[in-house]
Amino acid sequence: MNILVINGSPKDERSNTLKLTNAFLAGYRDADEKQSLNVETLSVAKLKINPCLGCFTCWKNTPGKCCINDDMQMVIEKMLWADITIWSFPLYYYSLPSQLKALMDRQLPLTLPFMRSDTKSGGHPSRYDMSKKKTVLISTCGFYTAESNYDSITAQFDKLCGKQNYTTLFCGQGELFQVPELSKRTEAALSVVRQAGKEYYNGSISEETNTKLKELLFPRDVFERMADASWGISSTGEKEDISLIFTKQMAALYNPAGYKGTDIIFDIDYTDIGKCYRIILKEKESCVLESFIGKPTTIIHTPFSVWKSIAAGEISGSEALMKQLYFIEGDFDLLLKWDEYFGKQQGTDTVKNTPVTNAKTDMRYVLTPWIVFWTAVNFHAFWGAMISLLVCAVLPLLFYKNKRTVYDVLSCSSVSLLSMLLINSSIAVVLPLSYLIFGMMWSISACLKIPLSAEYSMNDYGGDKALRNPLFIKTNRILTTAWGLFYLIAAIGSYFIIRCNSTAALWIISSICPLLLGIFTLWFQKWYPYKIARGNNK
């Protein structure tokens, strides 16, 4: 299989469209198990192709050969060699780039001069048998959508190839493919193009994939705000600083769905370049101010280079915060909910071949067996054990919709075994043993990649994504360690307290101390991230 790529972009290898073309070819190679593809790329920007003279020498005097001695004869030979020709180009003023248009005009030697009578508007027959050859058009444009912007292109190729005899992949918002800060979104779009290439190899692009290909990278209003900001010119025509351009484009990504009823006002202070801007997140839009008065709720003090690296995905924001590459002054809640404000926009999903699940973990699953056991056996050992066994049997039915963790299974299994052990043993042995097992479960998990408390608190911090946040993990590792140490100490303490018949002391260990530790947990999970966020600044 021979594939010819005609790169019609004046930008050559820096072409945004070429990124889509390469993704399409990658998908084609994915499907080519025999590895039989021969791909050649011609960059029009590097070729010498003069305008057509309209002399018809290629028809009259030297049939099939142009009188102009340049690179076009080589191009025609490659087109005859190719089984598939991929035209890769940007949209220039609703049409082809001028250099590519010259190449299109110079295809006259591929046709015969005689008039065709089998078409409504006339035409010329092909000099060669092109019936088995395929044509693909891949293009990006600077508008928010490709729809209705390629009419002149399709009209021309309808004449050359015949209607529906070629395949198109037209993409709006093309300039975004060169923005590193938007790579996460554009890479998702390129993966769909790659899937299209794979399907094209097998016959045709599916309706589902075609639908994905037509999805907007960002909603129209978001894209147009980013596009307007990218020119770096103020409303008065003055050139803007690159940091202001960047900040405006970042603010353009604001998702009003995250609005909570009150405007969010925060400053971003680029400490390495001495620039500070205020961003206001309103009910329907965001705005960026260069001059402002009053105190915001949050100030982000960061080097401009660091914030650009975070935006480009070169380093995660949480990792940079842990390394104290930037720090926060004021309300830390903005950073905790950053993805709600600047996360995925409505209508930008790309469909994947993986099912979406909303199942969440629930800490009640892991705690209920222990709480019931410790409470019930203090009243009556035998019946307490029987109630605990019943609860462990019913819990999986109550939480069947939840995502189950290893700790849920360990808790029900451990409490069930302890309950059966208590039937034939003394509470003086089993109760301290239960504290020991519970404490060991917490303590061991504190040494693992994901500590126990993180498995459950992640629901409030973006789900599985929180597990990749080093600050979130460190906070939960400290808390998990604290709970583990407490119950290990409680195991030893309860062993001696039971032998002293001190019911009050046992009640303090089983009820008051966990309550106090729970209050500490609620305070610490807010205080510690904010302490890190403040850095060395008070």
Summary of the structure (lengths in Angstrom):
residues: 538
radius of gyration: 33.3
end to end distance: 66.7
largest distance: 117.1
contacts: 1603
relative contact order: 0.06
helix: 54%
strand: 12%
